Amino acid sequence: MTDAKTIAKILLDLEAVSVSPQEPFTWTSGLRSPIYCDNRLIISTVAERRAVAQCFVDAIKRRGWQPDVIAGTATAGIPHAAWVAEAMSLPMVYVRSAEKKHGKRNLIEGRVPAGAKVVVVEDLISTGGSCIQAADALVEAGAGVLGITAVFQYGLKKATDRFAESGYAYTSLTHLAALLDVAIETGRLPADQKQSLFEWQADPQAWSAKHGGA
């Protein structure tokens, strides 16, 4: 089994990702979606989080990235960044979504030396906004961002466009196509519903409107 399918199976087994095109989920935005992701469930396990951390390390090495620092995105990327930094014997920092309102008003917690090469670790890439924002903050602080890596990505066009515009390299341990293959192979999703997920991926707004959402 490939790493992408291994991680996909972990997510499905933990119900960190659920797929239900027949009974869609409603996101905070009001959009209806056939998929829901809560990768925070990984942190409550032991074997699974170790497997995810090792796959992160392997992915970083495959890309040829040689970071000086591992950076997590607040808040869901923080534990994964900590485990990856520990596995690679590297310093770790995390980037807040907004600077603190008190004290030194930090946006980045931890020390990033000027010129340090950094890999950003995220739990989920949806539209790409939060991790690109974190990468921008690191660059502004004088670091060089080698790339961004996440546990899972939806593969939405909005994210693809944003990354192309930002210039940051990015990757994920698994993705929608691998997840759907595993869901079908393990009987969690009828094969004839796979196309509905790809229609959602191509145009989430249109899919939502068609299924009674915003």
N, C-alpha and C positions, 0 to 999 in steps of 0.2 A: 504494500500500500504506500502511495506517495505521501510525502509530508503534508501536502494540501488535503488529502483525503483523511489522513490520520487526525489532523487538527479538526477537520469538519466533523468527524465522528465524535471526537471529544465534546465539541460544542453541542451536537445533537443529543448525545447521551446525557449531558448535564442539563439539557433544556436551556442552555445559554442562548441558543438560536432556535426559534420555533417557526415552522412554516405552515401556513393555513390559508391558502387562496380562497377556499370556500367560505370561511368565517374570518374575514380580515381583522387585523388589529387597527386601532385608532391611535395615531401618534399625537404628541402634544400639539403639533401644528394643526391638527384636525384632519390631516391626510389619512386615508385608509391605505393599509399596506398588507400584503400577503406574508410579510416576514417581520419578526420582532427579535431584537438582539439585546441580550443582557450579559455581556462577557464578564461582569463582576462576579458571576457565580463561580468562575474559575478559581478565584482566590480562596474559596472555602474548601478546596480540595488539596491533596498533596501530590499524588502521582501525576495527576493531570496538569497541575501548574508547573511541575518540574519538566514535563514533556513539552509544554508550551515554551518555557524558558529556553530549553535546549534547541528547539526549532528556531527560536529567535537568533540564538548564537550561530547556528548553522547558516541561517539566511544571511546574516551580516557577513559571515566569512565567504559565502558563495558570491556575494556582490563585490567582494574585494575591499569592503570598507574596513579601515583600520582606525577606529575611533580612539580618542584620548578620554572621552567622557560619554556616558550614556545619559540621555535626558528623557524624563517622563513627562507626559502631558497630564495636567491636573483635571480630574482626580483619578480617572480610571486607568491611565497609563502608568501611574506612579509605582504600584506594586510590581508590574511586569518589568519596568525599568530597573527597579532595585534587584530583582532576581537575575536579570541579564548582566547588570554591572557586577554582581557578586560572582557569577559564573565566569566572567571575563576578567576578573580582578581589576576592575576599572572604577574610577570615581563616578558618582551619580548626582544629578541635580534634577529638579523638576521646575516646570514653567507654569505659573498661575494663569488663569484665564484673564485676570486683571490684577494690577498691582495692589498690594496691601494698602489699607487706608490709614495705617498707623506705623510707628517705628520708622524703619528705613524705607518703607514703601516699596519693598522688594517685589519684583515681577518674577525673577528667577531666584529660587531658593537653593543655596549651595554655591560653590565657587567654580566659575568657568574661566580658566586662564585665557588671556588674550591669544588668539590664534589657535585655540584648541579645536580639534576635529571632533564633531559631535554627531551621534546618531540619535534621532528622536524616536521614542517608542510610544505607540498609541494602542488603545484596545480595539477601536473601530474606526474605519474610514467611511463616513457617510457622504457628506459633500466636500470634505477635506478642509473646511474652514478652520477648525480648532487646531489641527496639527500644523497647518501652514502658518497660522498666527504664532504658534509656539516657536517654529523654526525662524520666523522673522525676528522674534524677540532675541533669540540666541545670536543671530547675525548682527543685530544692532548692538549687542553686548560685546562684539568682537570675535565671536566664534565662527568657525566654518562648519556648515551643516553638510555632512556627507550624504544623508538621506533620511527618509522617514519610513518606519516599518510598523505594521499593525497586525493584530491577531486576525482580523477579518475585514474584508471590504465588500461593499455592495456592488461596486463596479458601475456607479452612476456616472452619466456623461458630465454632470456638473462638476464632479470631483476630478475627472480626467482633464477637463478644460482648465480647472483651477491649478492643477499641478503643472500642466503645460505652460500656463502663464507665469507661475512662480519660478519654474526652472528647477525645483527640487526633485531629486530622484525619489521614488517610493516603491514599496513592495508590501505584500501581506503574506501571512502564513497560509491563509486559505481564502477562498473567494466563492461567489455565488454558484458558479458552475460546478465546482467540486462539491459544495454542500448539497446541491440538488441531486447530484449523482449518488452520493452516499445516502441521502434521504430515500431515494427510490430503491436502491439496493437493499436497504434495511427495512423496507415496507412502511416507512413513515409518510411517504408521499406517492400517490398514484402517478404513474408515468405520464398519463394524459393531462396532468395539471402543471407539468414542467413549463410548458409554453407560456402559461399565464404569468409565471414569475419573470420570465424574460421580457414579456410585454411591460410588466411593472418596471423592470430595470431600465428599459428603453425610454419610458415616459411615466414617472411616478404620478404626476398630476393628472394625466389623462386616465390612468388606471384607477386612481382614487375616485375621480368624478364618476366613472363608469360603475363603481361599486359603492356609491352613496356617501362618499366623503367630500372633503373640501376641495 
